[in-house]
Structures are given as C-alpha cells and as structure tokens.
Amino acid sequence: MDPFVLFWQHIPEKLHPELFSLGSFQVRYYSLMYLVAFCLTYVLVMYRVKKEDYPFSSETIQDLLLWLILGLIVGARLGYALFYNPSYYLSHPLELILPFEFSGGIRFVGISGMSYHGGAIGVLLAALFFCRKKGIPFWKIVELFSPAVPLGYTFGRIGNFINGELYGRVTTVPWGMYFPLDSLHQLRHPSQLYEAFFEGLILFVILWSIRRRSPFDGFLFAAYLFGYGFVRFFIEFFREPDIQLGLLWGGIFSMGQALCLLMMTASVLVYFLCKQKKKSV
C-alpha cells in the first residue's frame, strides 16, 4: 500500500484529544475549538458592525454573545436528549446536567452528547429573549450573525475529528480513515471533515460574499438555514447514524436528516415572512 495512504488512514488514531491534563482535570482540543469558534464569530460580527454601519455597540454584542453561548450549550444538551436519546435521559435525568454516570455506581464521564439542531434552537431563543429585553430588532441581529456563524462551526467539526467521534459509515474510498472509537475498526468516511468543509468553510464563503447584497433583514438567516440543512442532509448519507437510533422510516433517513428537512422548511417560511414584512414597511 502507498505509504502516504497508509499514513492518512491512521491519522485519527495518532491524535490525542487532550492538550494536557493535571490529574482528573483535562484541557481538550474540542473545548479549545469552541473557544476559537466563539472568538472568530465575535471578530467577524464586530467587523460587520464597524464596516457596514450596524447600530450596535461592542458592549451590546459582548452581552448578547454570552447569552448565545448559554443558549447553545443548554439547547444542544437538551436537544440531544430529546431528539436522540429521550428514553435514556428520562431514566437518568441527572446525567443531563451532571458529568457523572450513575448506573452501576458513580463514575465521572464528562458531559457528552450535543445536538446541533438543539443548539440552534437554544441560540435563537436566547437571541429572541435578549432582543426583547433590550428593545433590539431580532431580525437585524440574526442578519448580522448569520454570515459569521459557519466559519466558527468549521472548528467545532475539527474538534469532533480530533476526538475521533461522529465518524462516517464504512467505505472503500482511498481517503477513508480508521477511528479509535470504532469498535469494528473498519475504514470509514471522515464525515467530520466533510462537514467542516461544506457546512463550515464553503457555506461561510457563500454567505460572506453576498452579505452586502441582502435584500431584507432575515434573508441571510434564511439562506443559512437552508444552506446548512441542504448540505448536512446529503453528508448524513456518509455519516454513521447514532447507534441507539439507527436509520428511520424503514432504514432510509437518519434523525439528522429528518431535522434538516424541518430546518429547510423553516428557512422557506422565514424567507417569505421577512420578505412580506419588508413589503409592508
């Protein structure tokens, strides 16, 4: 076998999720990727505020970002429990918020299991609450943030890749990889990298390039919802379904694909709602 191909296939097995550890305390690359994502989002949003004449102060954006981070974490956790494993968390509700596993004794495992779609809902609810509290137009805020979000999301998926989680389905393609968490140890699609590139980088380039040509507030948000849902829907065909769910509807679609269909539907509704609102002004 080509030495480069052999090296490529085993990259995930050579990566270490922890940057360093002190006893039971660990600093993981995945957490750092989240910090990078938040910082990048803030920098890009502030660039738009300064260069594109958005009527928001840096203090307002900083306060809002804190609310969005909280909404993301809570929404992603609750979304995972609701969409992907409701029966388990109904039986083990404390594990929803505590980093311990209680079955068979108490064991520290960290808080795992996050849902993008749940996180997106949490972010929107946090933004809506903040905007109403501060008297800020909600659609202008989501228009401001929408082009910046995908680039940050790229780093989240890179974090998944370093963790060796959310890997793809079994494959024979030459760029397939072996992941350490795969008990079957089979060659699989690096679906985390597919998502980082298409849902993250490519979607960011598209939205950032058209941000000044948005015809009305809410347009970029609708474009983001549809673009992410559309790309993720197809990438899910290469991603291993959650083991506790498998494929739904007779083995056709995954839960992620079902949620993406709802997401694309929501994008169409947002588009026509905001377009109609623009006409009525």
N, C-alpha and C positions, 0 to 999 in steps of 0.2 A: 504493500500500500504506500502511496505517496506520503512522505514524512510530514508535509505540511497539512494534508488532510487528516492524518492521524493526530497531529498536534491540535488542530482545530476541534476535532470531535471530543477531545478530552479537556478542553479549556474549563468548562464548569466544574469539573472535579478538582481542578487545581486552585480554584478561587476559595478564599476564606471569607465568610460573611462578616467576621468581626475585624474591626480595625485594631482594637486592643481590648483586653479585659483585665479587671482587677478583682480577683475573687469571683463572686457571682455577678458583679457589675460588668456589663459589656457595652462597648460602643460599636454599633453595627453600621456597615455601609448603607444599609437600607434606610436607617434613620437619617444619616447624613444626606442621602439623596432627597429626602423630603425637605430638609432644610435648604438644600440647593434650589429645589423647585419653588419653595416659598420666596426665597430671596430673588430669584430670577423674575418671578411674577411681579413682585413689588417694583423691581428696577424697570421692567417694561411698562408697567402701568404708570409709574411716575414719569417716564419718558413721554408717554402719550399726554399726560396731564400738562406737562410743560410745553410740549411742541404742538399740541393740537387743541389747545385752549379749552380744556375741560374745567368746569368751575368748582374744583375740589382742592382742598389744601392737603399737604403731605400728612398732617395730623389726622385728618378725616380718613385718608387711605390707610394709614397705620392702624387706626382703631378698627376700621372695617376688616382689615386683614386678620386681626386677632379673632374677630367673630367668625370669619370664614374658616380659619384653621380649626376652631372649636366645632363648627358645624360639619366640617369634613370628617373629623375624627369620630364624632358621635354618630353621624349619618352613615359612615362607612361600616362602623361596627354593627349598628342596628340593622342596616341593610343586609349585611352578610347573614345575620341571624334569621331575618325574616325571609330573604329570598333563597338562601342556600342550605340552611340547616335549622329550620324552626323547631322540629321535634326535639332535637338535642338540647337547644337552649331553653326550651320550656321545662325540660327535666333538670337542667343545670343553669339556672338563671344567674347565679353569682359569677360564673365564668364569663359572662357577657362583659363584666366591668372589672373583674379582678384577674391578675396574671397567674392564677393557680388552677390546677386541675384537682377536683375533689373526689373523683371516682377512684376507689382503691387506695385511699389516703390522700394527703395534701402534697402536691408537687408543683414547684414553680415551673411554668412553661412559657410565660410571657403572653401578651395579648396578641393573638393571631386571628386571621380571618377578617378581611376587609373587602367591602364591595364598592367598586367604582360608582355604580348607579346609586347606591345608598348614600355615598359621599356627595355625589352631585346634588341629590335632593336636600341633604343637610346643608350644603353651601347655599343653595337657593333660598331655603327657609331662613337661614341666618342673615343673608343679604336683605331679604324682604323685611325681617324684623328690624334690622339696623336702619334701613331706609325710612321706614315708617316712624321710627323713634326720632330720627334726625331730620325728617322732612325732606329727604333727598329723593329725586326721581329714580325709581327702581330700574326702569328700562335703560336709562342712561348709564347707570352703574354696570349693568351686565354687558352693555355695549362696550364699555371701557375695558372690562376684564377679559372678554371672550377671546380676542386675538392672542392674548398673552398666555392663557392657561395651557394650551397644548405643549409648548416648549418645556414648561415645568413638568408636565406629565411624562415627557420623554425620560426624565431622570428617575421617576418612580418605577418605570418598567425596567430600567437598567438595574435598579435596586433589586427587583424581582429576579433578574437574571443572575446577579451576584449571589443571591440567596439560594439559587437553584430551584426555585419554586415556580408554579404556574407554567410548567413546560408544556411542549406541544405533544401531538399524537405521534405514534410510531411511524417511521418513514424510512425510505431507502435513498433519499436525496443525498448528494455528496456533502452538503453543508449541515447535515443533521449532527446532533450532539448527544453525548451521554451525560445525564444529570444525576448527581449523587443521591437525591431523594427518590429516584425512581427505583422501586424495589425489583422491577423486572430487568433493569439495566439494559434497556434497548435504545437503539438510535432514535432520536426524536427531533421534531421540528423545534428550533429555538424561537418559539412563538413570542416570547417576551421581547426579542429584538425586532420581530415583525411589527409588534405593537408600538415599540419605542420609535421606530422609523416612520410608520404610516400614520398612526393615531397621534403621534407626537410631532416629529420634525416636519413631515410633509403637510399635515393639517395646519401647523403653525405658519409655514411659509405661505400657504394659500391665504389664510385669514389675515396675516400681517400685511400681505401685498395689496389686499383690497380694503383695508380698514378705512382709508380716507374716501372711499367711494361708496360707503354705506348710505343707502337712500333714506333710511329712517332708523331711529333707535329700536333695537330689538332684532334688526336684520342680521348682524354679525352673530348674535346669540343663536338665532335660528339656524344659521349656516354652521355654527359649531356643533349644535345638537345633531343636525342631520349628517354632517361630515364624520363626526366621531361614530355615531350609530351605524352608518353605512360601512365604514372601514372595519370596525370591530365585528360587525355581523359576518363578514367574509373571513376575517382572520380566525374567528371561532371555529371554522371548519378544520383548522390546523392545530387548534389548542385542545389539550386533553380536558374533557369535561370533569367537573367535580365528582369525585368518586361516590359520594353519598347520593348524588342525583342522577348521574349518567346523562343520557340523551332523552329528551322529552318527545311527546307526540309520535310514539312509535319509532323512536330512535332516529329522528330527523334533526331536530334543533336542540341546542343547549339552552340552559336558563339565561346565559349571557345574550344569546341571540334573541330570545323572547323579549328581554328587557331592551335590547337595541331596537327592535321593531316598535316598541312603545315609545322609545326615545325619538325615532324618526317621525312617528305620528305626531308627537308633541311639537316637534320642530315645525311641521306644516301648520299646526294650529297657532303657534307663536308668530309665524310669519304673517298669516292673514290677520290675526288680531292686531299686531303692531302696524301693519300696513293700513288697516281700516282706521286705527287710531290716528295715524298721520293724516289721512284724508279728512277726518272730522275736525282737525285743529284749524 
